[in-house]
């Protein structure tokens, strides 16, 4: 399932009773918070959900998929998400003791 910003705004609007504009403001504020705090600390932890972490990727050799020509991919920072143990166990609850297939 893909969840767009519009979908998230509509879900908040229907569950909390805010207007669409207010819901969008909250969604944008949350994403802005994740971005700014990640830049400052390099990590944002949401207890019981997971962590957003900034990782540095080193320069590496790659390949142009159209031509097959070797290229170098420059070093850069990427934002990764790591789910919490609580979230993982909730997702995998039905797979305990071999059931779920």
C-alpha positions in Angstrom: 0.0 0.0 0.0 1.3 3.4 -0.9 0.3 6.3 1.4 0.4 9.8 -0.1 0.5 13.0 1.9 -3.1 13.6 0.7 -4.2 10.2 2.0 -2.6 10.9 5.4 -4.2 14.3 5.6 -7.6 12.8 4.8 -7.2 10.0 7.5 -6.2 12.6 10.1 -9.2 14.8 9.1 -11.7 12.0 9.4 -10.3 10.6 12.7 -9.6 13.8 14.5 -12.2 16.1 13.0 -9.9 18.8 11.7 -10.4 20.6 8.5 -8.3 19.5 5.5 -6.2 22.6 5.7 -5.5 22.0 9.4 -4.7 18.4 8.8 -2.3 19.3 6.0 -0.6 21.7 8.3 0.0 19.0 10.9 1.3 16.5 8.3 3.7 19.1 6.8 4.9 20.1 10.3 5.6 16.5 11.1 7.7 15.9 8.0 9.5 19.3 8.4 10.3 18.2 12.0 11.8 14.9 10.8 13.8 16.7 8.2 15.2 19.4 10.4 15.9 17.2 13.4 17.6 14.6 11.2 19.9 17.3 9.9 20.8 18.5 13.4 21.2 15.2 15.3 21.5 12.7 12.5 18.8 10.6 14.1 15.1 10.9 15.2 13.7 8.2 17.4 9.9 7.7 17.6 9.5 5.3 20.6 7.5 2.2 19.7 7.7 3.0 16.0 11.3 3.3 14.8 14.2 5.6 14.0 15.1 7.8 11.1 18.9 7.8 10.7 21.3 9.7 8.4 23.9 7.4 7.0 26.9 8.3 4.9 27.6 6.3 1.8 31.1 6.3 0.4 32.1 6.8 -3.2 31.6 3.6 -5.1 31.9 2.1 -8.6 28.6 1.7 -10.4 27.3 1.1 -13.9 25.2 3.2 -16.3 22.2 1.0 -16.9 21.6 2.3 -20.4 25.1 1.9 -21.8 26.7 -0.5 -19.4 29.6 2.0 -19.0 31.3 2.0 -15.6 30.8 5.2 -13.6 31.6 6.4 -10.1 28.7 7.2 -7.7 29.7 10.1 -5.5 29.6 10.0 -1.7 26.4 11.2 -0.1 24.1 11.1 2.9 20.9 9.1 2.9 18.0 9.0 5.3 17.1 5.5 6.4 14.3 4.1 8.6 14.8 1.3 11.1 11.7 -0.1 12.7 11.6 -0.6 16.4 11.4 -4.0 18.1 7.9 -3.3 19.2 6.7 -2.5 15.7 8.5 -5.5 14.3 6.9 -7.8 16.8 3.4 -6.4 16.2 3.9 -6.9 12.4 5.1 -10.4 12.9 2.7 -11.4 15.6 0.7 -13.8 13.4 3.9 -15.7 12.4 4.8 -16.8 15.9 5.0 -20.6 16.4 5.0 -21.3 12.7 1.5 -20.1 12.0 0.6 -17.5 9.4 1.1 -19.5 6.2 
